[in-house]
Amino acid sequence: ICYVTLREHNKSIGTKFIKLINEWNEVLECHNISGNFDFMLKIAVHNMDEYYHFHVHKLSQSELIANVQSMFVMGTIKETNIMV
């Protein structure tokens, strides 16, 4: 999971960011969120070396992004899609 803050908050930057995210195959999901960050990305790669490459050569290279914070799942306690 990767949390992203954009450099600026306007329609033009948002549109460019969405276009960029849709070009990156590593990004499985992108959610617009509230709080300290603007977006939450679900990233899927084969290993940490691939994540490092994605982070350094794609995320960090974008002039649209001001801040990135990565978090990794250490283990899964419960996972379901059943709603009551």
Phi and psi in degrees as a GROMACS rama.xvg file:
@    title "Ramachandran Plot"
@    xaxis  label "Phi"
@    yaxis  label "Psi"
@TYPE xy
-132.84  127.702  CYS-2
-101.255  135.126  TYR-3
-127.643  136.764  VAL-4
-115.018  131.739  THR-5
-79.8801  155.324  LEU-6
-65.9022  -40.2841  ARG-7
-134.361  157.077  GLU-8
-116.012  90.5538  HIS-9
-150.432  167.457  ASN-10
-61.9815  -39.7435  LYS-11
-62.3567  -48.726  SER-12
-64.2688  -43.7704  ILE-13
-59.2566  -44.1536  GLY-14
-63.7372  -42.2523  THR-15
-64.7408  -40.2089  LYS-16
-64.2114  -45.7184  PHE-17
-61.032  -41.5051  ILE-18
-61.6247  -43.9623  LYS-19
-62.2901  -46.8143  LEU-20
-59.6118  -39.5148  ILE-21
-68.9123  -17.5362  ASN-22
-85.2198  -20.1498  GLU-23
-90.4447  112.746  TRP-24
-66.5497  -23.0875  ASN-25
-67.4506  -22.9639  GLU-26
-87.9185  111.52  VAL-27
-85.1558  -35.8493  LEU-28
-141.323  148.275  GLU-29
-139.3  121.961  CYS-30
-120.985  132.761  HIS-31
-79.3407  123.714  ASN-32
-125.215  165.16  ILE-33
-98.5215  167.773  SER-34
107.302  -148.446  GLY-35
-74.3453  -17.1334  ASN-36
-121.29  162.491  PHE-37
-93.5542  -35.5639  ASP-38
-138.59  150.357  PHE-39
-118.015  123.929  MET-40
-109.397  137.513  LEU-41
-101.879  114.961  LYS-42
-105.931  136.755  ILE-43
-127.545  119.064  ALA-44
-138.192  169.315  VAL-45
-77.3115  -29.1659  HIS-46
-160.89  178.105  ASN-47
-67.9768  -30.3858  MET-48
-63.3437  -41.3716  ASP-49
-66.7409  -37.722  GLU-50
-65.1278  -43.5366  TYR-51
-56.554  -47.1677  TYR-52
-60.3871  -45.1152  HIS-53
-60.2456  -46.4446  PHE-54
-64.6501  -47.74  HIS-55
-75.1231  -41.343  VAL-56
-97.3444  -11.0608  HIS-57
-120.636  -68.0206  LYS-58
-55.9904  -53.0928  LEU-59
-70.7542  -18.5088  SER-60
-85.5101  -14.3679  GLN-61
-76.1505  125.631  SER-62
-71.7491  -8.57373  GLU-63
-80.0639  -23.1757  LEU-64
-100.858  130.241  ILE-65
-95.2736  -36.4805  ALA-66
-148.326  140.794  ASN-67
-132.728  134.7  VAL-68
-131.137  124.856  GLN-69
-102.107  143.214  SER-70
-135.409  143.408  MET-71
-121.911  140.638  PHE-72
-75.0229  124.596  VAL-73
-89.566  -27.2545  MET-74
-175.47  158.848  GLY-75
-110.298  125.365  THR-76
-91.0317  -43.771  ILE-77
-149.587  138.523  LYS-78
-147.494  118.299  GLU-79
-148.46  161.377  THR-80
-124.491  13.5335  ASN-81
-83.2808  125.136  ILE-82
-107.975  138.84  MET-83
